[in-house]
Amino acid sequence: MTPIPTAPATTASEAAPRGQTLLRRAQASPWVSFLESGRVVLGVLEGPCWLEASSAVLDLRPAVDAVADTDVVLRRVPVVMTKPLFSSAKNLARQSD
């Protein structure tokens, strides 16, 4: 299985309380959020994972809202910093085929 890249350690962690909207449908954002811990309603996600990274990488707006279902800790990573992360993961996936 290909490893999923994590948020760079140079980005600060921030806390968000239960009920806080983390993504808004159809609203552009300069950030991609990496969920370090907690649970988010977007379907149902539990960290560690990326929230809608595909939208940012593909230069699209999120198709859904994301709301913290518990207190969460996340990192907001500038979109320009995520493209190299996911590009290297894509190359790893190709090598493992």
C-alpha positions in Angstrom: 0.0 0.0 0.0 1.3 3.5 -0.9 2.0 5.7 2.2 -0.2 8.8 2.5 1.8 12.0 2.9 1.3 13.9 6.1 1.3 17.6 6.7 4.7 19.3 6.9 5.9 19.8 10.5 6.5 23.4 9.6 2.7 24.1 9.6 1.2 24.8 13.0 -1.5 22.6 14.6 -4.7 24.3 15.5 -7.7 23.1 17.5 -11.3 23.3 16.3 -14.3 22.5 18.6 -17.1 20.1 17.8 -19.6 21.7 15.5 -17.2 24.0 13.7 -17.4 24.1 9.9 -14.0 23.2 8.5 -14.9 23.3 4.8 -17.8 25.0 3.0 -19.2 23.5 -0.2 -18.3 25.5 -3.3 -16.1 27.9 -1.4 -12.5 28.2 -2.6 -9.8 27.9 0.0 -6.0 28.6 -0.1 -5.6 25.7 2.4 -5.8 22.0 2.5 -6.5 20.7 6.0 -4.8 17.6 7.4 -6.8 16.1 10.3 -4.3 15.0 12.9 -7.0 13.7 15.4 -10.7 13.8 16.0 -13.6 12.9 13.8 -15.2 15.0 11.0 -18.5 14.5 9.3 -17.7 14.2 5.6 -19.1 10.9 5.2 -17.3 10.0 8.5 -13.5 10.6 8.7 -11.2 10.0 11.6 -7.7 11.4 11.6 -5.0 11.2 10.6 -6.2 12.0 7.1 -6.5 14.8 4.6 -9.9 16.7 4.2 -10.8 16.9 0.5 -7.2 17.2 -0.7 -8.3 16.2 -4.2 -10.3 19.4 -4.6 -7.2 21.5 -3.9 -4.8 19.5 -6.0 -7.2 19.5 -9.0 -8.0 23.3 -8.5 -11.6 22.6 -7.7 -13.9 23.8 -4.9 -15.0 21.3 -2.3 -18.2 19.5 -3.2 -19.3 19.0 0.4 -19.3 20.7 3.8 -17.0 19.3 6.6 -18.1 19.8 10.2 -16.1 18.7 13.3 -18.0 15.9 15.0 -15.6 15.9 17.9 -13.0 18.4 19.0 -10.3 18.1 16.4 -6.6 19.1 15.8 -5.7 20.0 12.3 -3.1 21.6 10.2 -3.9 24.1 7.4 -1.4 23.6 4.7 -1.1 26.2 1.8 -2.3 24.5 -1.5 1.1 25.3 -3.1 2.9 23.2 -0.5 0.6 20.2 -1.0 1.1 19.7 -4.7 4.7 18.4 -4.3 3.6 16.1 -1.5 0.9 14.5 -3.6 3.1 14.4 -6.7 5.7 12.4 -4.8 3.0 10.0 -3.5 1.7 9.5 -7.0 5.2 8.6 -8.2 5.6 6.1 -5.3 2.2 4.5 -6.3 3.5 4.1 -9.9 6.7 2.4 -8.7 4.7 -0.1 -6.6 2.6 -1.3 -9.6 
